[in-house]
Every structure is written in C-alpha cells, then in structure tokens.
C-alpha cells in the first residue's frame, strides 16, 4: 500500500463510514471530554497502562481547540474553553502551563498557542500583544534561540525546544514579526535536518508531534513553505508506518501529511483500526517533564487529534452539518469577548 501525494481512493475506502466515525468521536468529546475541561493524565509508562490525573493545566484544551480549527470544525463547548484560555493570561500577556501558576513559570509554548487562538478568534485582550511579543523575542540564549521558560528560575533559563520554537514561529509569522526570531527558525531547520530528529525534543518525546507543528507553519505561511516543505516531506515519509506507533503519533502523521498535500494511507488505516467503539482513541504521550520519563496525555487529546486526522486524512474536505464555520470558529452568540475572524 503506497502513500499518495493526492486525494486517494484507497484512503477513502480505508475510512468507510467516515462521517459516522467522526460523529462518534465528537459525541465522546461532547459527553466525556468537554464537560471536564479536556483533562490530562500523567503516566511513567508510554503505554499509559497506569495513569493519574494531572493537576489542572490549560495546554491540553488549547491543543484540542487547535485540532478542531485545523479540521474546520467547532469544538465542543468552544466558547467556554476559549474563556478558560483567556483567563489564563497574566497581566503581561503570558501563560503558565499549570492553572496554579506557582507550580511552573510562564513559557513560550503555552503563551504562543494561547495567543494564536486569541488572535484567530478576534479576542479583545487587556494587554498590549506587541509588548508580549517583545518579551518573547528578547527571551533568548547565547545563540539567539528562544528559551522555553520566561522568568527568573535559573534552573530553567537555558532550556530550548524545537517544537516550542515552531509554535512561537507560528505566532510571529501570524503577526508579521518573523524577522525577530530568525535564529530560532534556523534552530528548527537544524533539528528537522539533523540526526537527532528521531529522538524527539526535550518536551515532546515523539518526532511526529514536532513534524505536525511544523506542517501547520508550512501550510499557512509562504516563506516557511519555501524553506521547509521539501525537507519536511522527506522526514515525514521516513516516519510513515513506523511500527508500534501510538494513536497520537498516527494522528499526528496523518494530519501533518494532509497539511502538505500527502495521504498517509498506512497510518490512516491503523488509526481507523485503533478507534474504540465509543469513538475515542487511547491516551498516549504528547508532552513530558523535560527529560524525565513522566508523560502527559489524555483520551480527549488523542480523540481530538484522531478526529482531525479522519477529517483531513483522505485529502478531501469534511463537513458535519452546522459545525463548519470559517477557519474553525463557531458563532459565539452574544459573547463580547470573541468575534471570530480569519487570520491574516
């Protein structure tokens, strides 16, 4: 079974009853994920055979919201989840991973993804976003690469991560300030083309998550597309049909392939096989505590990413009734906080 550079009849056959599969995933997320705020779990085991509830954090809901936006669908309880993101900002426009800000200082990954969501959903922010970007752009190591953490914790000051850099690059391109993070873009290139790609990054154990994040940047902006697209396709093809992949890795590869015009047929087939009867996919590692073997993941996140992969993975657009609306934002009624609009 070959992987195709275009809409694939084989892929369509692999996802027979695609609408029913997606609707089952939506039902699961509406009933089991959204009412609980899309909570994450922590496991010392990549298989998540044993897991404990994670302290409340906002990053998982943000990744769920982005998955629905990528699929051009509205997320369950979208306005409530966006309000949670809005409330997570500090007065300076920064975001901490944990709801309890004393647990961990603010970081560029959470802040960049949160600001992307706010910009795309037309939020009125009570801080100057350009000042926040100044803080991020100035938070660099000796090589000029963006540090992950923003703050005075000396034990974390020099930590960098290529996947987090990609999410920051997306924000800076979105707001047309990409020239200020050129060294970080070079760092991303080095990671993409280097021998260490297969080892993941400091905070993301799977290379497929880095490739997914990068594919979104390549999909949406011309300059990164010209620089990264060929190398991204080469490295992504190397990852197709990797044995013993988790549902989250499969979903990441299928969506990343779709973002650059490919159909990852074998990964799509295995992803369909792993969907459970209730519409969900099992929890799997997404991010981790640095180099420690402690992983964050959840059924909600795996299911949102699986849904996105099914919606995009055959190379054909997908619509579920009234769920579709613009780039993914649902009409938010009388909300005075958000006014959905397309990004630049």
C-alpha positions in Angstrom: 0.0 0.0 0.0 1.7 3.2 -1.1 1.3 6.7 0.4 -0.2 9.1 -2.1 0.6 12.7 -2.9 -3.1 13.4 -3.7 -6.7 12.5 -2.7 -6.7 8.8 -2.6 -9.4 6.3 -3.5 -7.7 3.8 -1.3 -7.7 6.2 1.6 -11.5 6.8 1.1 -12.0 3.1 1.2 -9.9 2.8 4.4 -12.2 5.3 6.1 -15.6 3.8 5.1 -18.4 5.5 7.0 -16.0 8.4 7.8 -18.9 10.6 8.9 -20.1 8.1 11.4 -16.6 7.6 12.8 -16.1 11.4 13.2 -19.5 11.8 14.8 -18.7 9.1 17.3 -15.5 10.9 18.2 -17.5 14.2 18.5 -20.0 12.5 20.8 -17.3 11.2 23.0 -15.7 14.6 23.3 -19.0 16.3 24.0 -20.0 13.9 26.7 -16.8 12.8 28.3 -14.1 15.5 27.4 -15.6 18.9 27.3 -17.7 18.8 30.5 -14.5 18.0 32.4 -12.4 20.6 30.6 -10.5 18.0 28.5 -8.3 16.9 31.4 -4.9 15.3 31.1 -3.3 12.4 32.9 0.3 11.7 33.8 2.0 8.3 33.4 5.5 7.0 33.9 4.7 4.5 31.2 4.5 5.5 27.5 1.6 3.0 27.1 -0.4 4.8 29.8 -1.2 1.4 31.4 -1.1 3.2 34.8 -2.0 6.9 35.0 -3.0 9.5 37.5 -5.0 12.8 36.9 -2.7 15.7 36.1 -3.0 19.0 38.0 -5.3 21.3 36.1 -3.5 22.7 33.1 -4.6 24.7 30.1 -2.3 23.4 27.3 -4.3 20.3 26.5 -7.5 22.2 25.9 -5.6 24.6 23.6 -4.3 21.7 21.6 -7.8 20.3 21.3 -9.1 23.7 20.2 -6.4 23.9 17.5 -7.2 20.4 16.3 -10.8 21.4 15.7 -9.8 24.6 14.0 -7.4 22.7 11.7 -10.3 20.4 10.8 -12.5 23.5 10.2 -14.9 22.3 12.9 -16.2 23.9 16.1 -15.0 22.3 19.3 -17.5 21.1 21.9 -18.2 23.9 24.4 -15.8 26.1 22.4 -16.7 29.4 24.0 -16.2 28.0 27.5 -12.8 26.6 26.5 -11.8 29.8 24.9 -12.8 31.7 28.0 -10.5 29.4 30.0 -7.7 30.3 27.7 -8.5 34.0 28.0 -8.5 33.8 31.8 -5.1 32.0 31.8 -3.2 35.1 30.7 -1.2 37.1 33.2 -1.3 40.9 33.2 1.8 40.8 30.9 0.1 38.5 28.4 2.0 35.4 29.4 0.6 31.9 30.1 1.7 29.3 32.6 1.3 25.6 31.9 -0.5 24.8 35.2 -3.6 26.7 36.4 -1.7 27.1 39.7 1.0 29.5 38.4 3.2 28.7 41.5 3.9 25.3 40.1 5.8 26.4 37.0 6.9 29.7 35.4 5.4 31.0 32.2 6.6 29.6 28.9 6.7 30.5 25.2 4.9 27.3 24.1 1.7 27.9 26.1 1.8 31.6 25.5 2.3 31.3 21.7 -0.5 28.8 21.3 -2.9 30.8 23.5 -2.2 34.0 21.6 -2.7 32.2 18.3 -6.1 31.2 19.5 -7.0 34.6 20.7 -5.9 36.4 17.5 -7.7 33.9 15.3 -10.9 34.3 17.4 -10.7 38.0 17.5 -10.4 38.4 21.2 -10.1 41.8 22.8 -7.0 41.4 25.0 -6.4 43.6 28.2 -2.7 43.8 27.4 -0.5 45.0 24.6 0.2 41.9 22.5 3.2 43.6 20.9 4.8 44.1 24.3 4.2 40.4 25.0 6.0 39.5 21.7 8.8 41.8 22.7 9.3 39.8 25.9 9.2 36.5 24.0 11.6 37.8 21.3 14.1 39.0 23.9 14.0 35.7 25.9 16.9 34.0 24.0 20.0 32.1 24.8 23.5 32.9 23.7 22.8 31.7 20.2 19.7 33.8 19.9 17.3 30.9 20.1 14.1 31.4 22.1 14.2 29.9 25.6 11.2 27.9 26.6 10.7 29.5 30.0 10.2 33.1 30.7 11.1 34.2 34.3 13.7 34.2 36.9 14.1 30.5 37.6 17.9 30.0 37.0 17.5 26.2 36.7 15.3 26.6 33.6 16.9 29.6 31.9 18.8 27.9 29.1 16.3 25.3 28.0 15.3 25.3 24.4 13.0 23.1 22.4 12.5 22.9 18.6 8.7 22.1 18.8 8.1 25.0 21.2 10.1 27.2 18.8 7.8 26.2 15.9 4.7 27.2 17.9 6.4 30.6 18.6 7.3 31.0 15.0 3.7 30.4 14.0 2.7 33.3 16.2 5.4 35.6 15.0 4.5 34.9 11.3 0.8 35.4 12.1 1.6 38.9 13.4 4.2 39.6 10.8 7.2 39.9 13.1 9.0 36.8 12.0 12.3 38.6 11.3 12.8 38.9 15.1 13.0 35.1 15.6 15.3 34.2 12.7 17.8 32.4 14.9 15.0 30.2 16.2 13.9 29.4 12.7 17.5 28.3 11.9 17.4 26.1 15.0 14.2 24.5 13.8 15.9 23.8 10.4 18.8 22.2 12.2 16.6 19.9 14.2 14.5 19.0 11.1 17.5 18.0 9.1 19.7 16.7 11.9 20.3 13.1 13.1 18.5 13.8 16.4 15.0 14.2 14.9 14.0 10.6 15.8 14.7 11.2 19.5 12.0 13.9 19.7 12.7 17.2 21.6 13.2 17.9 25.3 9.5 18.3 26.0 8.0 16.2 23.1 9.2 12.6 23.1 7.8 11.8 19.6 9.2 13.4 16.5 5.8 13.2 14.9 4.5 16.0 17.1 7.3 18.3 16.0 6.6 17.4 12.4 2.9 18.1 12.9 3.5 21.5 14.4 5.9 22.4 11.6 3.4 21.2 9.0 0.9 23.8 10.3 3.6 26.5 9.8 4.4 25.3 6.3 0.7 25.1 5.4 -0.2 28.6 6.4 2.8 30.8 5.5 4.7 31.1 2.3 8.3 31.8 3.5 8.4 28.7 5.8 6.8 26.7 3.0 9.6 27.5 0.6 12.3 26.8 3.2 10.9 23.7 5.0 8.5 21.9 2.7 10.9 19.6 0.9 12.8 18.6 4.0 9.6 18.2 6.0 8.2 15.8 3.4 11.3 13.8 3.3 11.4 13.4 7.1 7.7 12.7 7.3 7.9 10.0 4.7 10.7 8.4 6.8 8.2 8.2 9.7 5.2 6.7 7.8 4.2 3.3 9.0 6.6 3.4 12.0 5.9 0.2 14.0 4.2 0.3 17.4 3.1 3.9 16.9 0.6 5.3 19.4 -2.8 6.6 18.3 -1.5 10.2 18.9 1.6 9.6 16.7 -0.6 8.1 13.9 -3.0 11.0 14.1 -0.1 13.5 14.1 1.4 11.9 11.0 -1.9 11.7 9.1 -2.7 15.4 9.8 0.9 16.5 9.0 0.8 14.7 5.7 -2.6 16.3 4.8 -1.1 19.7 5.7 1.5 19.3 2.9 -0.7 17.6 0.4 0.0 13.9 1.1 -2.2 11.0 2.2 -0.6 8.7 4.7 -2.6 5.6 3.8 -1.0 3.0 6.1 -1.1 5.3 9.1 -4.6 6.2 8.4 -5.6 2.6 8.1 -4.0 1.8 11.5 -5.6 4.9 13.1 -9.0 3.7 12.0 -8.3 0.3 13.4 -7.4 1.7 16.8 -10.6 3.8 17.2 -12.7 2.3 20.1 -16.4 1.5 19.9 -17.2 4.7 21.9 -15.5 6.9 19.3 -12.4 7.6 21.4 -8.7 6.7 21.0 -6.5 5.7 23.9 -4.3 8.2 25.8 -0.7 8.4 24.7 2.3 10.7 25.4 2.1 14.2 24.0 4.5 16.2 26.2 6.7 15.3 29.1 8.5 16.7 32.1 11.7 17.6 30.3 14.0 14.5 30.0 12.1 12.7 32.8 10.0 9.7 31.8 6.8 11.3 33.0 4.3 11.9 30.2 1.2 14.0 29.8 -1.6 12.7 27.6 -5.4 12.0 27.6 -8.1 10.2 25.7 -9.6 13.6 24.9 -6.4 14.8 23.2 -5.9 11.6 21.3 -9.6 11.7 20.2 -9.5 15.3 19.1 -6.3 14.6 17.1 -7.8 11.4 15.7 -10.9 13.3 14.6 -8.8 15.9 12.9 -6.9 13.1 11.1 -10.1 11.5 9.9 -11.4 14.8 8.7 -8.3 15.7 6.8 -6.5 12.5 6.1 -8.2 11.3 2.8 -7.3 14.6 1.1 -11.0 15.6 0.9 -12.8 18.4 2.9 -15.2 17.3 5.5 -18.3 19.0 6.9 -20.6 17.9 9.8 -23.7 19.9 9.3 -23.6 23.3 11.0 -20.3 22.5 12.8 -18.3 24.1 10.0 -17.7 27.8 10.2 -14.8 29.7 8.6 -11.3 28.6 9.9 -12.9 26.6 12.7 -14.5 29.2 15.0 -18.2 28.6 15.9 -20.6 31.5 16.1 -20.2 32.7 19.7 -23.7 34.2 20.2 -23.7 37.3 22.4 -20.2 36.9 23.6 -18.4 40.3 23.9 -15.0 38.6 24.3 -14.6 37.0 21.0 -15.6 37.8 17.4 -14.4 35.1 15.1 -12.4 36.3 12.2 -9.9 34.9 9.7 -6.2 35.2 10.4 -4.0 37.3 8.1 
